[in-house]
Amino acid sequence: MTEIIPPSFNRDRYAGKILSGPYSDTLKKTLVSVIANFTALEKLGCPVIPYIAAWLPDGGDIWYEYAGARLYELLGFHTPEMAVAFIRDNILSRCLYRIQKNPPAIDKIIRDQAQIKRLRESMRRMAERSGGVDAVYKFKVHGRSLWLKDIARIEVHAHDRVIISYGTLIDVSKEMQLEETLVEVQGDLEFHKKNLEALVEERTRELKKSQLDVLTRLMQAAALRDGDTGSHIKKLRQYCAILGSSSGLSKNANKVLSHAAPMHDVGKLGIAESILQKQGPLTRDEFEVIKTHCQAGSNLLSEGKSTLLQVAQAIALTHHERWDGSGYPLGLAGLQIPMASRITSICDVFDALTSVRPYKMAWRFEDAVDEIRSLREIHFDPKLVDTFIKNVPQIKKVYLQSPPG
């Protein structure tokens, strides 16, 4: 051992087992060389804390062959034995970061104190197999939190039946406190995310509710002026939901449609009741006045930033456009007409046909279905008409909930 250890070697700082134990000269020389390099690193004032730890392959406690002086300062101990015992028994958590390539992401695996004690041996075996460790450990030292990042190379010396970890510790307390604060904030954000799905959702619900409350009153007011009842709004909403869902709209898009569609005639608030409630046929001038409700409704709902209001505005403006281009106010044709308006148009006409109005009796259900079919490719999107016909059983269930009296 005298030949292996040079005179410059500081024996007072060494409290390990390998240099005085039954291990190969090769291993001892390597260890002395690394200790010398680590000692030089410390003298340069490098912020990292070098260490050499070792353990036996069949289990047992880890011991330190070398640990930088700053580790003792951070922990407040003067001997390696006390420092090792403290580290072993006082790890509060271990955080492991893993980088994923597909998809690009960073996984964060945290083990608490109980898990570390239970999984200590399996974590060692994993480190041995991988050949290294890159983890952050959290301690409580004199009432304050201390985080040390451990980056180590693991060597298995099968001939000597010992595993050695050549590593460096870095005090990352400031960074981890920031991360912990961010985690707390994320906890708040998670709360806010659920609260933001509670605040955004509750806020959205409140905004939607206030929007819907106002818009529902507008719809009801427009419906009452046109001789409709609340059942028209309810049935139209349900008809649109059936047709929208069957046409491939997403759940959210369909929900927006079912709320927006009943606003299609909100522009009738600006039409005189004498025209809306007229029991006989409208004159050409009166019909021209009626046609203005599309633009009026669009203007009323304009500048809305929510998807609901934007869809509602599009429906209000274009629900009287026709597939063959014969509609109003813009003369749009085919796919130029927004999908929401094409759906609303079919459902609105069907409900109008099967409802009592001041100027007409309600049509029989079957006759109204035949009328929708007959207007395929003339007034209505042919694919949507086909979808409507396929869903007649569901449509009829809604119809029978409040048949015309």
Steps between C-alpha positions, in 0.01 A plus 500: 500500500796731570615470141156568366423808710734794434636708792292800386179307562300651789426201721311719751232566239467135407247288688425237237552125491653418165856630546541300822289204390546181298465662162721493190792736455351613170183617671694667780724688254196618306336615821809691618528669160136608497523626861804707402310650206196573713717665766659722233152586372400615847808718534401683183183614679274311264136516618444129446550260789689190385449168673573131468248259648511122510281205587504124480304315232315289754357804682581687817563866568684735267823652627706793376855454378523872456277804544578865436539724804207715390262208551586495869450876516159480336387220729666638813700182579873449543542130433416291193320243713258759637449656157431162339257400774319832465475473123380140518232565762384850408427504130152650472462440128682390187416658168605334176469669162467292185505645150260345251562534129168393355309709578758750636440536872666492840364249747542585866496204739484589870549252783418598857688389810293185556536394136876560507544276804282231346659518154860574602642169377309502170612859435860392553461209258348738245798738538742210459330388179480851353855591599405835649274716711353841431261596778415775748472422871323712755604523866391696803810649666465710814143590410568602141463311175813391316500352150806326357522395137690174469674417171702182523669228297446152641768234460446135589828337603401136481848370585511706819129447570431867553307774321642851492322824420723788385279803526452869554238674708378848415302717737190579296290628790422835338397339175290233672339753733403686187374176346318413820345844495409440140358163598296673767397753240428208268300354782316827504494493123379142515244629744449793266498263209228318673407835629576638162276234387321613806596861460519481121219252510317679774594830339405356164187358655422837652579677175310238304219511752485877486532485121242224480272678747508813288482308175225271629295804592568641154403166344186476709409858423554440128309170517205656681482782247496238225225298671738221608512337841791379709454153355631621163831605656527172690412278203720693258793459737439123524446452126825684425688293759380176337583613147831660602621193686402267215678730253834460677518815712714468811330499839606861568405622153162333531443657841577844356265431209213394726534824698556722197228366268202633702639853455443485124191727508621748762495769231118481498509720809528787253200389291155646569258260672234588244716326239618214720150417626322555170261213431472546128771492233767769512520768234821535301603801709422319824708202389791735421470631856498144638819422304685775687492294822803300379729802478343653812570182699855489370554864600356432846742211556801661330834564667443209734835340587366168624460207263134484600427855388704463181312184402170660602578802283578281198175307550293817545641642176484190278225266623276605209764432235406211272708218353409606145591866565140627506508609865574831671657738600832413325393248238752242618486150353619151590803481728527880510231479767649428845441145626326629814255696286431206270414283802291773665310568178374141471408475868332841508287431195402157631397641838314788336308255282400282798404798720184710521544858381252791495477457124493116471427166662774252586595245235493127573843367596526273195396779262767730642766229455387456137526877448860504629579210267342678204717809556824297482752677271255791462482666840711259702839330500428153351737317737343668801151409374612136469636515855177658622295219340722235662434662836122531465439257793701726733343811350156355567582434866576872544189594302277281721630665821287804415284431195297795361171547681 
